[in-house]
Amino acid sequence: MRALVWEQNVTPKEVPVPPVPKNWVLGKVLYGMFGPIDRSIMLGLHPIEPNRVAGSLGVIRVIESGVEADDIRPGEVYAVIPYCRDGIVGIDYDGLLAEYAALPKECLVKVSKNDLRPELPLWIEFSFLDDILQVARGKRTLVVGCGFSGYVTARYLKNECEVTVACIERALYDDIASLGVDVMMLDNVANKYDVVVVEPLSIYSTLQVLKVLNEDGVLVFPPTQPKVLLSYSGFPRNFHVVRPQLGNIAVGKTALSEIPDKLRKNAYAILKHLDEIPVLVRYYGRIVYTMEKES
């Protein structure tokens, strides 16, 4: 089968169809996404075995159930949540940028066939936002990062708490400001906040976010940021770390509704050919691979 694997970079390659271990299933990949977790590998934040299949987020149609996974029936459609009991899909297990994928059954969340759209992997990516809302509601909240994730997060939270967005690079600065929230460069942040949300791959920011967190505040690391680096000087003396969970796909769908077309076009690409992805990862933070429609 054709797959996109990690060598020095992501490379298209012919690989065997994977076996199906106990408690795993084999699925036909309907959608697979090169997203934030894959980009963290690309940036050297995660060691990866050579020839590991890329793609941490996606959707499969089950074609075979392994031993003790017979409660998952062939023909059913599941979203793949990358964090499994013993590892991360696309890092510790082969991912979804392939024709077929074998996955632990506990990583699967059943989805309606009515939701089968190329945007479904993005809905999975942002399916944690309601967890942040429960923490941030009514509190002074700082979202660090002015990329697409920062925009979507600020838009989802803005009516329920006092949101400020801090930019490391200007990126979507003006688009975020158009939401009616305060925006500034991170170096200009002078206030302290009850909740600080660190968006994926904001490595520079994770070295200093505690400086702007109130005593007993909450530091939130989205699950699409798999590796975290912190520099801690001892202040605040008490704070809480929250890592939201993926899985509430309806939340992700809501969060991505009514996003302006110009932001969509710049944030992600949708392709039908794996071979195009290695070139386009230079230009898009997210690339969704969608299979040709089955006859």
N, C-alpha and C positions, 0 to 999 in steps of 0.2 A: 504494500500500500504506500501511497505518497504521504509524507509527513514533513513537518518543519522542525529540524533538530538543532541543538546547540553544538556548534564546533567552536571556531573562534568567534563567529557570529551565527545568527540563525541561517540555516541552509536547508533548502529542499533536498529530500533524499528518499530513496526507496527503502522501507524497513518492513520486517515481518508483521503480520497482524498479531497483536498481543494475545498471550494466553489468558485464561480466566481463573484466577485463584479462588480459593474458598472465601465466601462472603463478598465476592466481587461480581460485577456484571460487565459484559461486552456490549458496547453501543455503537451505532452508526452516528457519527458526528453531524448534527444539523447545523450548529453554529459553534465556532470557536473564536476566542478573542485574544489577540496580543494586547495586553493592557498593562496596568501599573506594576503588577507583580513581575511580569516578564521584563518590563523596563528596568526594574531594580536589578535583575540579573545582568542585563545589558550594561548597566552602569558599574558592575563589579561589586555590588552590595551583597550578593549571594554567590557562594561557590556552587558550581553545577557540574554534574557528571557529563563528560562528552557524550553526544548522541541522545541526550534527554530530549524528549518531544516537548516543544514549547506549548504555551496556552493554558492559563490557569482558570479561565472562566469560559463557560459554554453550555451547550444543550445537546443531549443525546436521545436517540430512540433506541431502546433496549432491543437487542437481537438474541442475546443468550445470557442466562443467569447461571452463576457458578453454584457450587455446593453450598447449601444453607443460605442461598439468596433467592430461593424460589418464590418468595413473597413479592418479588419484583418481576413482573411478567413481560415477555417479549411484546413489542409494539407500544408499550407505554413510553411517555416522553418525560424526561427529567432534566431539571437544571442541575448544574454541577457547582457545588460550593467548595472552594479550593482547600479549606482547612478540614482535614480528616483526622481520625484518631491518632495516627502515627506519622503524619507527614502532610506536606502541602503539594497539591496537584500542580504540575509544571516545574516543581523543584525536587521533591523527593519521589514523586511518581510522574510517569509520562503524562503529558497534557493533551489538549484537545485540538491542536492544530495538525490534524491528521484525518484520514478517512474514517478510521475506527479508533476507539479508546476503551481501555479496560480500567475500571474505577471501583474503589470500595463502595459498597452500597450505602454506608452511612454518610457519604458525601453528596447524596442525591436528594433533591427536593422535587416532588411531582409538580408538573405545570400543566395548565390547560392547553390543549391543542389550539384553542382560539387565540392564545398569546404567542403563537409561533410567528415571530417577526425577527428580522435581523437585529433589531435594537434590544432583544431579550437579554443578551449578555451584559449590556449596559444597565439594564434594570437590576440584574443580579449585583453588579458592581456597587450600585447605590442603594441596595436593599437594607443597609444598616442605618440610614438617616433617622429613622424614627427613634432608635436607641439614643442618638445624640440629642434629639428634641426632648426626650424625657429628662435628660440631665440638664439641658440648657434653658428650658422654659422659664421665662421671667428673670433670667440672670444676665449679667453683663458678660458677653461672649466674644472672644476673639478667634477668628478663623485665619490661620496662617497659610497663605498660598493664593496666588491670583491666577491660577490656571483654570481649566474646565471644572475640576473637582471643587475648587474654592467657590466658583460661580454657582454651581448646583447646590452646594451646601448652604451658602449664604441665602440663596433664593428660598430654600426649603425652611430655613430657620427664621427669616426676617420678620414674620408677623407674630412670632411667639416669644422673642427675646430681643434684647438690645445688641445688635450685631455690628462688630467692626471687622474689617478684613485688612490684614497686613500683607503687603506684597514684598517678595524678595526680588522679583523682576516685574516689570510693569504689565506684561502679558495682557490679561483681560481687565486691566485697571478701570478703564472707562466704562466697559460693559457692566462691571460689578457696581460701579458708582451709580449707574442708571437704575439699579434696583432700589435706590433710596437708602442705602446703608453707608456708613462711614468707611472710607478707604484711605490707606496711607502706606508709605514704605515702612518696612519692619523697623528700620533704624530710627524712625521718628515716633515709634510708639512710646508714650510717656506714662499712660495710665496703667492700672493693674486690673485684672479681669477675674471673674469667678470661674469661668470655663475657658480653656484654650484648646482649640481643635487644630491639630497639626496635619495638614494635607499630605498625600503621598509624595515621597521623594524630596521633601523640603529639608534636606540634610543640614544645611546651614542653620535653619531655624531651630532644629531640635537641640542644637548646642546652646541656645539661649532663651528658650521659651519660658523657663521657670522664673526668669527675671521679671516677667510681667504677670505672674500668677499669684492671686491673693492667697493668704494663709487659709488652709482648709479648702483650697480651690480644687478643680477637677481638670486633669490633663487627659485629653481624648486623642487616641491614636486609631485612625480608621483601619479596618482589617486589610485594606489594600496597601498598607504600608507594613510589609512583613518584617523589616528589620529597623530597629530604633536605636539611635545614639543620643545619649543625654550627657550634658555637663552639669553637675550638681554641686553648688557651692555651700549648701546647707540651708538655703532660704528659698521658698518658705519651709518652715520646720515640718509642717504637716500638709500633705496634699494627697489626692487620690488619683489613681490612674485607671481610666476606663478604656476598654477595647470592645467596641460594639460588635455585634454578630451579623453576618450575612444571612439572608434567607427570606426576609419579608419582601417578596418580589413586587407585590402591589405597591409598596412604598417607593421602590425604585422606579416603577412605572409612573407614579404620580410625580415624583421629583423631576423626571425628564419630560413631562408633558409641557407643551407650549414653550420649549426652549427655542429661541430665535434660530431661523434656518442658517443664518451666517455663522453662528457659533457651532451648530451641528457640523456644517461643512468643513470647518477648520479643526474640530475636535476629533473626528473619527472618520474612517473610510470603511466601506463595505465592499468586499471583493469575493469573486467566485473561484479564484485561482490562488493556491498557496504560493506558487512561484513568484507572485508579485509582491508578497509581504516584505521580504528582506530589503527591497528598495524603499518602500513606502514607510518603514519604521523610522526613517530619518525625518519624515515630515509630519507624521501623525502620532499622537500619544496613544491612540487606540485604533486597532484594525480588526474588523470582524470578518472572519471567513465564513461564508455561507455556501452550503453545498448546492449543486444544481438541483432544481426541483425534480423530485422523483416522479416517474411516470406511473 
